[in-house]
Amino acid sequence: MAARSSPAASEPGFRGPTVHKLVGISYRQLDYWARTGLVTPSVRAADGSGTQRLYSFTDVVELRIIKRLLDAGVSLRQIRDAIGYLRKESGGKPLSDITLMSDGNRIYACHSNEEVVDVLSNGQAVFGIAVGRVWADTEGDLAHLPGDQPGGGAVTAGPGPGAGSAVAEASGGVPPRAAPQGNQG
């Protein structure tokens, strides 16, 4: 998503009937959002009777984000605030690397595994921990250190990759719990 600016003269525009079907909203809803300034068509605005609004690719992305936030139970007022924040934050560049999350009450922008921002609180940073990253870092840090057994014996490798058999043997044959699967990046 980029800041609202005029698209390049060669950028194609998409008409309202195409856009509302693609986004999954009614034409009336699309018209309302354009008239109230939530998402105005940046290729060509309606200019009197008989002219068609033309929406840019970025406009369609914004509309799809709005639709998904509405589906998540976020109010239109909060969505207006969030879209305003994202436009300001983008500085004219695409925000395709940001992940938006919502619980229906708040909207969070995840810029990375370490940075999560509450977009409805003027960009207030939110504390977050990527557990998969901590797991991997801990494996790497402990892999070269010797471990101690409760009975006093030493284990030559920490609980990193390949150490599972030593840990299992020392714990009476029970293998250690595997790392959680999923997004660890």
Secondary structure, 3 states (H helix, E strand, C coil): CCCCCCCCCCCCCEEHHHHHHHHCCCHHHHHHHHHCCCCCCCCECCCCCCCCCEECHHHHHHHHHHHHHHHCCCCHHHHHHHHHHHHHHHCCCCCCCCEEEECCCCEEEECCCCCEEEHHHCCEEECCCCHHHHHHHHHHHHCCCCEECCCCCEECCCCCCCCHHHHHHHCCCCCCCCCCCCCCC
